[in-house]
Each structure stands twice: as structure tokens, then as C-alpha cells.
Amino acid sequence: MNIFKKNKVEDRLVGVLNNLTLNRKLLLLYFFCVFFPLLLTDGVILTMIISRERAEFKEELRNTSTNVAADFIASVKTASDISNNLYVDRSIYTFLETKFEDNSDFYSQYYDYFENNGISSLYYLPNLSSFLFVADNNTMTSGGNVYTLDSVKDTNWYKDFIASDTKTKLVFYFMGDGESGANQTKTKQLKLVRWLDYHKGTNMKKLLVINLDYPMLMSNFSSKKYGMLAYICDGDKIVITTDGQTNIYSPYSSINDADRRKSAYTSTFEYMGKTYTVMLFPQNSNVVSNALKNHALIIVLLLTLNILLPLLLVRLINKSFTSRLWQLDKVFESGNDNVALVTVNNVEGTDEIAHLMNSYNDLVMRNRNLIKTIYDDKLVYQETEIEKQQAELLAMRMQINPHFLFNCLENLRMHSVIKGEKETAAMIERLAALERDVVEWNQDVIPLHKEMDFIKNYLKLQQYRYGERFSFSINVSEDVKDASIPKLTLATFVENACVHGAEKKTRDVVIMISAKASGDRLILEVEDTGAGMDSASAERLQKRMNECTFADLKKNKHIGILNACLRTKLIAGDDVDFIFESEEKIGTYIKITMPLKDFDLQQHEGGEA
């Protein structure tokens, strides 16, 4: 029973596979037997690479945090060492506890002490700004390096130091207006403040205050090559940054929730009894993208060996096997559209598919021999039809010559009757040019500029006939002057505008001719302000222009226009569109749209008329 069910499942799967192309079967085999197993294996390797990259990144952050803390401690070490030396210097205690008789006594001993013990030379040490000594001694005068306790007890730094309840502290604060011991400008300040209580002389309170050069400290940190942004925070207050953008004239910024979320690593360190926080902000904390970038060579190698090479092998098998079957299938399909079957060219190999192709080629050759007689008969019939069309085309040409010649001679007659023979020479000269173009018919297709020269001569002759009430304009774009059109087609439309437009109207008549390009199309336009015709007749004529055949030329009406339309279609194909619009007593508009290209003149050569 189980074997029966198994066979049914296999039959169903085989049925599904039978409906798939060989190319898809090979791809299915590749994906399930090669791609997915290798993708799982490469995924494990990539996970290991990312885990290793994450551990290295975390170690880098830890080391950077340690370096930031060490650099901070080193930057204030000079101040710390000096404070240790001054802390045990008995002479400072003696000076600060002295009861001075008056200001003169104080200034005398002040200058003797500070000029002789070398304290003034300490100003030149790195990152140090100034030194202050504070004592609860009201006999002193606040100024220079010495201040009374009463003069500083309202300052921010003193309040901060007292509130910390420590003997030594680094005080980061923003100095307010009017504070003693500094200038009046509001700036960020850093002070090392320490109780002087090493020598037990009296109970007088004494303080050592070392002002550090905060801008210099910030500049030194900004020059450090940590490779990432670092904050040193005193609680929620950012006291040191490495971005180089800190403004010392504004209060300290505070850490917000957004900063905490962006921080990639946070650590703490102890210094002078105070806990400081280090926050790091790498430029790129995406471990995955960093892993892909740092191990791009290994990843590309894995993809090449495990995925691309097997895929290339499948492609080669497909090219050897399925592509030849597709080639055979295409030649079978080509038999639906051709008279004779197409053979398979360049049969490669000696396997079963190559044998099948050779057998097919033998079948094609036998088939061609069988249909050769029928095909040859049809070819003879087609050649006969072509000769018939060429004869009809020649007849169409012969109709054009007397048509134009008659109109020109009529112009000469009318001119002689009305004005005599003054300008006969000029008219004969133009007539000769026209007759030469008509008679010397060596090609059906000519450049547009030659057609325009013929039209210009023709319209000049018409001006002799109609006088000042007749005018014309010709506008041809430079990019279409060499475009190919059938000879005397556009001239036929211009002639129609003169005969049926200007002749039937007593008022002024203007004929406007233009040629331009629109993409890969040639646009020819002829417009006149002549007599025109009713809209119904115009619509019927437009339909005949677009659908005309040789049979239409047997009718007398509009034979010249239909002749031009049909010749244009014979040369340019069916990709020609005619628009004919007219309104009685207003005028007529003709638009011809055809391909903009140079037709093969050799294919349309004609004999002399």
C-alpha cells in the first residue's frame, strides 16, 4: 500500500516536471541541489564573520574608551602634580594665615612671596591658566593670586565644590556675571579645587584653585585620532567633546535620550573621587556593512566558488543541450510564416540532438524539391504583376507632362492677351526650366530642394498671370532639404492650389508651402487662401487620397492629386498619411506626413519620358 502511494506521488511529480522546459528543470536542479545548500553553508560562514567583526568592534570601542579616559587624566595631570606639591608647601600656609596690619603690609609681603618662590613660572606649564589661593582671612585684599573666602563663596564653582563634600575636585562650570577671580565674560571654566589642610596650624579654611586652559584642553582632545566622536560627561553634563565644535561662550550641554540611543558604547572611570562617563559615537556603527566591506574579498570568493561556478556549469550544459532544442523549435515555427522550411545552420556535435537536426535538414531538402515547381510558377506570376504595375506607373508619368505644359502655355496666352509681349522672354525662360524638369525624368525620387526649385519657378509664372493679387511663401527647414520625395508630387498639390484656389477667387490669394521634420517624420504642408470647397467634399477627397488605387486613376476628377498620392505610397510604402481640409471662400490646407529618410534612388529609376 505504501509503495502504491509512493508511486502515485512520483507520477504526479513527474507529470509536473514534464510540463517544465528543460532550461527550468536544470535551474530547478541547481537551486535545490546546489544553491540552497551552499547558501546555508555560506550563511553560517557569514554569520561567523559578522560575529567576529562585532567582537572586534566592541573591543575597539572598549580600547578607545580606555584611551579617552587616560588622555583626560593625562591632560589634567600637570595640574594634579602641582596641587600635590603646593599642598605640602608650608610657606603657603604661613602666608595665608598671616594677620596683616593693613593693605600696605599685605601688598609688601604678597609681592615678596609670589615673586621669590617661583609660583609665577608655573603659568607656562601645559593646559594651565592661573593659580588662586583662597583663605578665610579678612586681613588680605582680594586680587591677583589671593582671594578671601567671603569674595568667592557666592561663585558657582565654590558652591559646586562645597556641595560635592570632597577634599579635591575638578569643577566644570559656566562662569556667571560678576564672579570674582576671573574676567567678566561668560565662558566655560575648568578648575582644580583642593582644601589646604595638610599642615595643622590653625582652623582657618584655605583653598588652592588651579584654573586650567579649557579652550586648549578642548583643542587637544579634538586633535586626538580616535576615529569617532567621544563625550566625557560629569553626570548628565557634557564637559569634554572631540568634535572641535564646542562653543566656550555657551553653557554646557546635557545628555538627552537621543544621545543615549545613538551612543554605541558607554563606560565610566573614577578620578579624584568623581565618576565620569565616556560615550562613543562611531561614524559607522553598522557591524554588518563593516563586515561585508572588510571581508569583501572572502565573500566574493565564496560566491564565485560556491554559486557562480556551478551556475556557469549549468549555463554551459544548457547551451549544449537545451539551446539546440530551442534552435530546432524556432526553425519549425519559422515554417508557419515562410513558403519553404528553413534548415538548421551549423549543426554542432555528434550526440542525439545533432542527429535529430541532421534528419530535419534532410526533410527540409526533400520538401523544397517537392514545392519547387509551385513556387517557381508563383514567382513568374509575381513578376508579371510587377511589370504590370511598372507599366501603369509609366502611364502615370506620361500623364503629368502635358498637364503642366498645358497650364504654362495657357499662362503665356493670357499674359500676351492682357499685357502684350513685354515680359514674354522672362516667362519663356521659366517655362523652359519647368519643361526640362518634366521631360528629363531619370528618377522617381529626388531631393526635396530640387522639388522646391521647380515649385518656385512654377509659382513665379503664376504671378505673371494673376499679378499683384497673387503671392506665395516657401519655408523649408535646413535639416530636411536633402530629404527624398517622389518627383512632382508636392508640385501637383501646389498646382491644385493655383488652379482651383486662385483662379476661382477674385480677391488676393496667398499660397504658403512649408517642409519640416518631426522626429523621424517629414511634414509637408500646402495652404492657400483661395476659393476652397465644402467640408463634405473635402472629407471625401481626403478619404480617396489615403485609400486610392490604380483603378481610381481611371476617373477624371482629381486625377492629379490621386496620381501624386499613389506615387508617394508606391515609393514610401503605406506609412504615409494625407490630411485635406477646406472651407468655401476661406481656403484649403493639405498636410503630408511620411518617413524622413533617403530612399534608394536605384530602386526607383525611370526611363526618359
C-alpha positions as CSV (number, residue, x, y, z in Angstrom):
1,M,0.0,0.0,0.0
2,N,2.8,2.4,0.9
3,I,4.6,1.5,-2.3
4,F,1.5,2.3,-4.3
5,K,1.1,5.7,-2.7
6,K,4.8,6.4,-3.3
7,N,4.4,5.6,-7.0
8,K,1.4,7.9,-7.2
9,V,3.3,10.8,-5.7
10,E,6.2,10.2,-8.0
11,D,3.9,10.1,-11.0
12,R,2.4,13.4,-10.0
13,L,5.8,15.0,-9.6
14,V,6.9,13.6,-13.0
15,G,3.8,15.0,-14.5
16,V,4.6,18.4,-13.2
17,L,8.2,18.2,-14.4
18,N,7.0,17.1,-17.9
19,N,5.3,20.5,-18.2
20,L,8.5,22.4,-17.5
21,T,11.1,23.3,-20.1
22,L,14.5,21.7,-20.0
23,N,16.0,25.0,-19.0
24,R,13.8,25.3,-16.0
25,K,14.4,21.7,-15.0
26,L,18.2,22.4,-14.9
27,L,17.6,25.6,-12.9
28,L,15.4,23.7,-10.5
29,L,18.1,21.1,-10.1
30,Y,20.7,23.9,-9.5
31,F,18.6,25.7,-6.9
32,F,17.6,22.7,-4.8
33,C,20.8,20.7,-5.1
34,V,23.5,23.4,-5.3
35,F,22.2,26.9,-4.5
36,F,20.2,26.4,-1.3
37,P,22.7,24.0,0.4
38,L,25.6,26.4,-0.4
39,L,23.5,29.4,0.7
40,L,23.0,27.7,4.1
41,T,26.7,26.9,4.4
42,D,27.8,30.4,3.3
43,G,25.2,31.9,5.6
44,V,26.9,30.1,8.6
45,I,30.3,31.3,7.5
46,L,29.0,34.9,7.0
47,T,27.4,34.8,10.5
48,M,30.7,33.8,12.0
49,I,32.4,36.6,10.1
50,I,29.8,39.1,11.4
51,S,30.1,37.8,15.0
52,R,33.9,38.1,14.8
53,E,33.5,41.7,13.4
54,R,31.1,42.6,16.2
55,A,33.5,41.3,18.8
56,E,36.4,43.2,17.2
57,F,34.2,46.3,17.0
58,K,33.3,46.0,20.7
59,E,36.9,45.6,21.6
60,E,37.9,48.6,19.6
61,L,35.2,50.7,21.4
62,R,36.5,49.4,24.8
63,N,40.1,50.3,23.9
64,T,39.0,53.7,22.6
65,S,37.0,54.4,25.8
66,T,40.1,53.5,27.9
67,N,42.3,55.8,25.8
68,V,39.8,58.7,26.2
69,A,39.8,58.3,29.9
70,A,43.6,58.0,30.0
71,D,44.0,61.1,27.8
72,F,41.6,63.0,30.1
73,I,43.6,62.1,33.2
74,A,46.9,62.9,31.4
75,S,45.6,66.3,30.4
76,V,45.0,67.4,34.0
77,K,48.0,65.5,35.4
78,T,50.1,68.6,35.4
79,A,47.6,70.5,37.5
80,S,47.2,67.5,39.8
81,D,51.0,67.2,40.3
82,I,51.3,70.9,41.0
83,S,48.5,70.7,43.5
84,N,50.3,67.9,45.3
85,N,53.5,70.0,45.6
86,L,51.6,73.1,46.8
87,Y,49.5,71.1,49.2
88,V,52.6,70.3,51.3
89,D,54.3,73.7,51.0
90,R,54.4,75.1,54.5
91,S,55.2,78.6,53.3
92,I,51.9,78.9,51.5
93,Y,50.1,78.0,54.7
94,T,52.2,80.6,56.7
95,F,51.4,83.4,54.2
96,L,47.7,82.7,54.0
97,E,47.3,82.6,57.8
98,T,49.3,85.8,58.4
99,K,47.3,88.6,60.0
100,F,48.3,91.7,58.1
101,E,48.3,95.1,59.8
102,D,47.0,97.0,56.7
103,N,46.9,96.9,52.9
104,S,50.4,98.2,52.6
105,D,51.7,95.4,54.8
106,F,49.7,92.8,52.7
107,Y,51.0,94.1,49.3
108,S,54.6,94.2,50.6
109,Q,54.6,90.6,51.8
110,Y,52.4,89.5,48.8
111,Y,55.0,90.6,46.2
112,D,57.9,89.3,48.2
113,Y,56.4,85.9,48.5
114,F,55.0,85.3,45.0
115,E,58.0,86.9,43.2
116,N,60.6,84.9,45.1
117,N,59.1,81.4,45.4
118,G,58.7,80.8,41.6
119,I,55.0,80.4,41.5
120,S,54.7,82.8,38.6
121,S,56.8,80.4,36.4
122,L,54.0,77.8,36.7
123,Y,51.9,79.8,34.3
124,Y,53.9,78.5,31.4
125,L,53.1,74.8,32.0
126,P,50.7,73.0,29.6
127,N,47.0,73.5,29.9
128,L,47.3,75.8,32.9
129,S,45.8,79.3,33.0
130,S,46.2,80.7,36.6
131,F,46.5,79.9,40.3
132,L,44.3,81.2,43.1
133,F,44.8,80.9,46.9
134,V,41.7,81.4,49.0
135,A,41.7,81.8,52.8
136,D,39.2,82.8,55.5
137,N,41.5,85.7,56.3
138,N,39.8,89.1,56.0
139,T,43.1,91.0,56.5
140,M,44.0,90.1,52.9
141,T,42.9,92.1,49.9
142,S,41.3,90.0,47.1
143,G,43.1,90.3,43.8
144,G,45.9,88.7,41.8
145,N,46.6,85.2,43.2
146,V,44.9,85.7,46.6
147,Y,41.2,86.0,47.5
148,T,39.3,86.0,50.7
149,L,36.7,83.3,51.3
150,D,34.0,85.8,51.5
151,S,34.8,87.1,48.0
152,V,34.3,83.7,46.4
153,K,31.6,82.0,48.4
154,D,28.8,83.1,46.0
155,T,30.6,81.8,42.9
156,N,29.3,78.8,41.0
157,W,32.5,76.8,41.3
158,Y,32.7,77.3,45.0
159,K,29.1,76.2,45.5
160,D,29.7,73.2,43.3
161,F,32.9,72.2,45.3
162,I,31.3,72.6,48.7
163,A,28.2,70.6,47.6
164,S,30.5,67.7,46.5
165,D,31.9,67.3,50.1
166,T,35.3,66.2,48.8
167,K,38.8,67.5,49.5
168,T,39.8,67.6,45.9
169,K,37.7,68.0,42.8
170,L,37.7,69.1,39.2
171,V,34.9,71.7,38.8
172,F,33.4,72.2,35.3
173,Y,31.2,75.2,35.4
174,F,29.9,78.1,33.3
175,M,31.0,81.4,34.9
176,G,28.3,83.9,35.6
177,D,28.5,87.7,35.6
178,G,30.3,89.4,38.4
179,E,32.2,86.4,39.8
180,S,35.5,87.2,41.4
181,G,38.7,85.7,40.4
182,A,38.2,86.0,36.6
183,N,37.2,88.3,33.9
184,Q,33.6,89.3,33.4
185,T,32.9,87.3,30.1
186,K,30.7,84.3,30.4
187,T,32.7,81.2,29.4
188,K,33.1,77.6,30.2
189,Q,35.7,77.1,33.0
190,L,37.6,74.1,34.5
191,K,39.2,74.4,37.9
192,L,41.0,72.0,40.2
193,V,39.9,73.0,43.7
194,R,41.6,71.5,46.8
195,W,41.4,72.1,50.6
196,L,44.8,73.1,52.0
197,D,44.7,71.2,55.3
198,Y,48.0,69.2,55.3
199,H,49.7,71.4,58.0
200,K,47.6,71.8,61.1
201,G,48.4,75.4,62.2
202,T,45.0,77.0,62.8
203,N,41.5,76.1,61.9
204,M,41.4,78.8,59.1
205,K,39.9,77.4,55.9
206,K,42.3,77.6,52.9
207,L,41.8,76.6,49.3
208,L,44.1,76.0,46.3
209,V,42.4,76.8,42.9
210,I,44.2,75.9,39.7
211,N,42.5,77.3,36.6
212,L,43.0,75.1,33.6
213,D,43.0,76.4,30.0
214,Y,39.7,74.9,28.9
215,P,39.9,76.0,25.2
216,M,43.4,74.5,25.0
217,L,42.1,71.3,26.6
218,M,39.3,71.1,24.1
219,S,41.7,71.7,21.2
220,N,44.0,68.9,22.4
221,F,41.1,66.5,22.5
222,S,39.8,67.5,19.1
223,S,43.2,66.6,17.6
224,K,43.2,63.1,19.0
225,K,42.8,60.4,16.3
226,Y,40.1,58.3,17.9
227,G,38.3,57.7,14.7
228,M,35.0,58.5,16.3
229,L,33.2,61.2,18.3
230,A,33.7,60.9,22.1
231,Y,31.9,62.6,25.0
232,I,33.2,62.9,28.6
233,C,30.3,63.6,30.9
234,D,30.1,64.7,34.5
235,G,26.7,63.3,35.4
236,D,24.4,64.5,32.6
237,K,26.7,67.4,31.7
238,I,28.9,67.1,28.6
239,V,32.2,68.5,29.8
240,I,34.6,67.3,27.0
241,T,33.9,66.5,23.3
242,T,36.2,65.6,20.4
243,D,34.1,67.3,17.6
244,G,36.0,70.6,17.8
245,Q,32.7,72.5,17.6
246,T,32.3,73.3,21.3
247,N,31.4,77.0,21.9
248,I,33.1,78.1,25.2
249,Y,30.7,81.1,25.4
250,S,27.6,79.0,25.9
251,P,26.6,76.8,28.9
252,Y,27.5,73.1,29.0
253,S,25.1,70.8,27.0
254,S,23.3,67.9,28.6
255,I,23.0,64.3,27.5
256,N,19.5,63.6,26.2
257,D,17.7,60.4,25.3
258,A,18.6,60.7,21.6
259,D,22.3,60.9,22.5
260,R,21.9,57.8,24.7
261,R,20.2,55.9,21.9
262,K,22.9,56.9,19.3
263,S,25.8,56.0,21.6
264,A,27.5,52.8,20.5
265,Y,29.4,52.3,23.8
266,T,29.3,53.8,27.3
267,S,31.8,53.3,30.1
268,T,32.8,55.0,33.4
269,F,36.0,55.8,35.2
270,E,36.9,57.3,38.6
271,Y,39.2,60.3,39.1
272,M,39.6,62.5,42.1
273,G,36.7,60.8,43.8
274,K,34.3,61.5,41.0
275,T,32.8,59.2,38.5
276,Y,32.9,60.3,34.8
277,T,31.1,58.7,31.9
278,V,32.6,58.2,28.4
279,M,30.2,57.9,25.5
280,L,31.4,56.9,22.0
281,F,29.7,57.7,18.6
282,P,31.4,55.9,15.7
283,Q,30.7,57.3,12.2
284,N,29.6,53.9,11.0
285,S,28.4,51.5,13.7
286,N,26.7,49.1,11.3
287,V,28.6,45.9,12.1
288,V,27.0,44.0,9.2
289,S,28.0,46.6,6.5
290,N,31.5,46.9,8.0
291,A,31.9,43.1,8.0
292,L,30.8,42.9,4.3
293,K,33.2,45.8,3.5
294,N,36.2,44.4,5.4
295,H,35.8,40.8,4.2
296,A,34.6,41.6,0.7
297,L,37.3,39.5,-0.9
298,I,36.4,36.4,1.1
299,I,32.7,36.9,0.4
300,V,33.2,37.4,-3.3
301,L,35.4,34.3,-3.4
302,L,32.7,32.2,-1.6
303,L,30.1,33.5,-4.0
304,T,32.3,32.8,-7.0
305,L,33.3,29.2,-6.0
306,N,30.0,28.1,-4.5
307,I,27.4,29.9,-6.6
308,L,28.7,31.4,-9.7
309,L,30.8,28.5,-10.9
310,P,28.0,25.9,-10.5
311,L,25.7,28.4,-12.3
312,L,28.2,28.8,-15.1
313,L,28.3,25.0,-15.4
314,V,24.5,24.8,-15.6
315,R,24.6,27.5,-18.3
316,L,27.2,25.5,-20.3
317,I,25.1,22.4,-20.1
318,N,22.0,24.4,-21.1
319,K,23.9,25.9,-24.0
320,S,25.0,22.4,-25.1
321,F,21.6,20.7,-24.6
322,T,18.5,22.9,-24.4
323,S,19.7,25.8,-26.6
324,R,20.0,23.5,-29.6
325,L,16.5,22.2,-28.9
326,W,15.3,25.8,-28.9
327,Q,17.1,26.4,-32.2
328,L,15.3,23.4,-33.6
329,D,12.0,24.6,-32.3
330,K,12.4,28.0,-33.9
331,V,13.1,26.6,-37.3
332,F,9.9,24.5,-37.0
333,E,8.0,27.7,-36.1
334,S,9.5,29.6,-39.0
335,G,7.8,27.2,-41.4
336,N,4.5,28.8,-40.5
337,D,5.5,32.1,-42.0
338,N,7.6,31.1,-45.0
339,V,7.0,29.3,-48.3
340,A,9.8,26.9,-47.7
341,L,11.1,25.4,-44.4
342,V,14.4,26.8,-43.0
343,T,17.3,24.5,-42.4
344,V,19.4,24.4,-39.2
345,N,22.7,26.1,-39.9
346,N,26.0,25.0,-38.3
347,V,24.9,21.7,-36.7
348,E,27.4,21.0,-33.9
349,G,28.2,17.8,-32.1
350,T,27.5,14.1,-32.7
351,D,25.0,13.4,-30.0
352,E,21.3,12.6,-30.3
353,I,20.3,16.2,-30.8
354,A,22.8,16.7,-33.6
355,H,21.4,13.6,-35.3
356,L,17.9,15.0,-34.9
357,M,19.0,18.3,-36.5
358,N,20.6,16.5,-39.5
359,S,17.5,14.4,-40.0
360,Y,15.4,17.6,-40.0
361,N,17.7,19.2,-42.6
362,D,17.2,16.1,-44.9
363,L,13.5,16.5,-44.5
364,V,13.7,20.2,-45.4
365,M,15.7,19.5,-48.6
366,R,13.1,16.9,-49.7
367,N,10.3,19.3,-49.0
368,R,12.0,22.1,-51.1
369,N,12.3,19.8,-54.1
370,L,8.6,19.0,-53.9
371,I,7.4,22.6,-53.8
372,K,9.9,24.0,-56.2
373,T,7.6,23.8,-59.3
374,I,4.7,25.5,-57.5
375,Y,7.0,28.2,-56.1
376,D,8.6,28.9,-59.5
377,D,5.1,29.3,-61.0
378,K,4.1,31.7,-58.4
379,L,7.3,33.7,-58.9
380,V,6.5,34.1,-62.6
381,Y,3.1,35.3,-61.7
382,Q,4.5,37.9,-59.3
383,E,7.0,39.1,-61.9
384,T,4.1,39.6,-64.3
385,E,2.2,41.7,-61.8
386,I,5.3,43.8,-61.1
387,E,5.7,44.5,-64.8
388,K,2.0,45.5,-65.0
389,Q,2.4,48.0,-62.1
390,Q,5.6,49.4,-63.7
391,A,3.6,49.9,-66.9
392,E,0.8,51.7,-65.0
393,L,3.4,53.8,-63.2
394,L,4.9,54.8,-66.6
395,A,1.5,55.7,-67.8
396,M,1.0,57.9,-64.7
397,R,4.3,59.7,-65.5
398,M,3.2,60.4,-69.1
399,Q,0.0,62.0,-67.7
400,I,2.0,64.6,-65.8
401,N,4.0,66.1,-68.7
402,P,1.1,67.6,-70.9
403,H,-0.8,68.6,-67.8
404,F,1.9,71.0,-66.6
405,L,2.8,72.1,-70.1
406,F,-0.8,72.9,-70.9
407,N,-1.1,75.2,-67.8
408,C,2.1,77.0,-68.6
409,L,1.2,77.7,-72.2
410,E,-2.2,78.9,-71.1
411,N,-0.4,81.4,-68.8
412,L,1.6,82.7,-71.7
413,R,-1.5,83.1,-73.8
414,M,-3.4,85.0,-71.1
415,H,-0.4,87.2,-70.4
416,S,0.0,88.1,-74.1
417,V,-3.7,88.9,-74.4
418,I,-3.7,91.2,-71.3
419,K,-0.3,92.9,-71.3
420,G,1.3,92.3,-74.7
421,E,4.7,90.7,-75.1
422,K,7.0,92.8,-72.8
423,E,7.8,90.0,-70.3
424,T,7.5,87.1,-72.7
425,A,11.2,86.4,-72.6
426,A,11.2,86.0,-68.8
427,M,8.1,83.7,-68.9
428,I,9.6,81.6,-71.6
429,E,12.8,81.2,-69.5
430,R,10.9,79.9,-66.6
431,L,8.7,77.7,-68.8
432,A,11.9,76.1,-70.2
433,A,13.1,75.3,-66.7
434,L,9.8,73.7,-65.9
435,E,9.7,71.7,-69.1
436,R,13.2,70.5,-68.6
437,D,12.4,69.1,-65.2
438,V,9.3,67.4,-66.6
439,V,10.8,65.9,-69.7
440,E,14.1,64.7,-68.2
441,W,12.6,62.0,-65.9
442,N,15.6,59.8,-64.9
443,Q,14.4,59.1,-61.3
444,D,11.2,58.8,-59.5
445,V,12.8,60.1,-56.3
446,I,14.6,63.4,-56.0
447,P,15.9,65.6,-53.1
448,L,13.3,68.0,-51.6
449,H,15.3,71.1,-52.5
450,K,15.0,70.2,-56.3
451,E,11.3,69.9,-56.0
452,M,11.1,73.3,-54.3
453,D,13.2,74.9,-57.1
454,F,10.6,73.5,-59.6
455,I,7.7,74.8,-57.5
456,K,9.3,78.3,-57.1
457,N,9.7,78.6,-60.9
458,Y,6.1,77.5,-61.4
459,L,4.7,80.0,-58.9
460,K,6.7,82.8,-60.5
461,L,5.0,82.1,-63.7
462,Q,1.6,82.2,-61.9
463,Q,2.5,85.6,-60.6
464,Y,2.7,86.9,-64.2
465,R,-0.8,85.6,-64.7
466,Y,-2.5,86.8,-61.5
467,G,-0.5,90.0,-60.9
468,E,-0.4,91.7,-57.6
469,R,-3.3,89.8,-56.1
470,F,-1.2,86.6,-56.0
471,S,1.7,85.9,-53.6
472,F,3.4,82.9,-52.1
473,S,5.9,81.9,-49.5
474,I,8.2,78.8,-49.2
475,N,9.7,77.8,-45.9
476,V,12.0,74.7,-45.8
477,S,14.0,73.7,-42.7
478,E,17.7,73.2,-43.3
479,D,17.5,69.6,-41.9
480,V,15.1,68.4,-44.5
481,K,16.4,70.0,-47.7
482,D,18.0,66.7,-48.8
483,A,15.0,64.5,-47.8
484,S,13.7,62.2,-50.6
485,I,10.3,62.6,-52.1
486,P,8.6,61.4,-55.3
487,K,9.2,63.8,-58.2
488,L,6.5,66.3,-59.0
489,T,4.2,65.1,-56.1
490,L,4.3,68.2,-54.0
491,A,4.2,70.3,-57.2
492,T,0.9,68.7,-58.0
493,F,-0.6,69.9,-54.8
494,V,0.8,73.4,-55.4
495,E,-0.7,73.4,-58.9
496,N,-4.1,72.4,-57.5
497,A,-3.9,75.3,-55.1
498,C,-3.3,77.7,-58.0
499,V,-5.9,76.3,-60.5
500,H,-8.7,75.5,-58.0
501,G,-7.9,78.2,-55.5
502,A,-6.5,81.3,-57.0
503,E,-8.3,81.0,-60.4
504,K,-11.8,80.9,-58.8
505,K,-11.3,83.8,-56.5
506,T,-11.2,87.5,-57.4
507,R,-9.6,88.8,-54.3
508,D,-5.9,88.4,-53.1
509,V,-4.7,84.8,-52.8
510,V,-1.7,83.6,-50.8
511,I,-0.1,80.2,-51.1
512,M,2.1,79.0,-48.3
513,I,4.4,76.0,-48.6
514,S,6.5,74.5,-45.7
515,A,8.6,71.5,-45.0
516,K,10.0,70.5,-41.6
517,A,10.9,67.4,-39.5
518,S,9.1,66.0,-36.5
519,G,11.2,63.2,-35.1
520,D,11.8,60.7,-37.9
521,R,8.9,62.1,-39.9
522,L,8.8,64.6,-42.8
523,I,5.9,67.1,-42.7
524,L,4.9,68.8,-45.9
525,E,2.2,71.5,-45.9
526,V,0.5,73.4,-48.7
527,E,-2.1,76.1,-47.7
528,D,-3.9,78.6,-49.8
529,T,-6.5,81.4,-49.2
530,G,-8.3,80.5,-52.4
531,A,-11.9,79.5,-53.2
532,G,-11.9,76.3,-51.2
533,M,-14.7,73.7,-51.1
534,D,-17.4,72.5,-48.8
535,S,-16.4,70.2,-45.9
536,A,-18.3,67.2,-47.2
537,S,-16.4,67.2,-50.5
538,A,-13.1,67.8,-48.6
539,E,-13.7,64.7,-46.4
540,R,-14.5,62.5,-49.4
541,L,-11.3,63.7,-51.2
542,Q,-9.2,63.1,-48.1
543,K,-10.6,59.5,-47.9
544,R,-9.8,58.9,-51.6
545,M,-6.3,60.3,-51.1
546,N,-5.5,57.8,-48.3
547,E,-7.2,54.8,-49.9
548,C,-6.5,55.5,-53.6
549,T,-5.6,52.6,-56.0
550,F,-4.7,52.4,-59.8
551,A,-8.4,51.9,-60.5
552,D,-9.1,55.4,-59.2
553,L,-6.9,57.0,-61.8
554,K,-9.5,55.9,-64.5
555,K,-11.9,58.5,-63.1
556,N,-11.5,62.1,-64.3
557,K,-12.0,64.0,-61.1
558,H,-8.9,64.9,-59.0
559,I,-6.7,62.7,-61.1
560,G,-3.6,64.8,-60.5
561,I,-3.9,64.7,-56.7
562,L,-4.6,60.9,-56.6
563,N,-1.7,60.4,-59.0
564,A,0.7,62.1,-56.6
565,C,-0.8,60.3,-53.5
566,L,-0.4,56.9,-55.2
567,R,3.2,57.5,-56.4
568,T,4.1,58.6,-52.8
569,K,2.7,55.3,-51.4
570,L,4.4,53.2,-54.1
571,I,7.8,54.6,-53.1
572,A,7.4,55.3,-49.3
573,G,5.1,52.4,-48.5
574,D,1.9,52.5,-46.6
575,D,3.5,54.7,-43.9
576,V,2.1,57.9,-45.5
577,D,-0.7,60.0,-44.2
578,F,-2.7,62.7,-46.1
579,I,-4.8,65.4,-44.4
580,F,-7.1,67.5,-46.6
581,E,-9.1,70.4,-45.1
582,S,-11.1,73.1,-46.9
583,E,-13.7,75.7,-46.3
584,E,-15.6,77.6,-49.0
585,K,-14.4,81.1,-49.7
586,I,-11.7,80.6,-47.0
587,G,-9.0,78.3,-48.4
588,T,-7.6,74.8,-48.4
589,Y,-5.0,73.1,-46.3
590,I,-3.0,69.9,-47.3
591,K,-0.6,68.1,-44.9
592,I,1.5,65.1,-46.0
593,T,3.3,63.0,-43.3
594,M,5.9,60.4,-44.5
595,P,9.1,58.8,-43.3
596,L,12.1,61.1,-43.2
597,K,14.8,59.1,-45.0
598,D,16.8,58.8,-48.2
599,F,15.0,56.3,-50.4
600,D,17.1,54.1,-52.6
601,L,17.2,56.0,-55.9
602,Q,18.4,53.0,-57.8
603,Q,15.2,51.1,-56.9
604,H,13.0,53.9,-58.5
605,E,14.9,54.8,-61.6
606,G,12.7,55.5,-64.5
607,G,13.1,55.9,-68.2
608,E,13.0,59.1,-70.1
609,A,9.6,60.5,-70.9
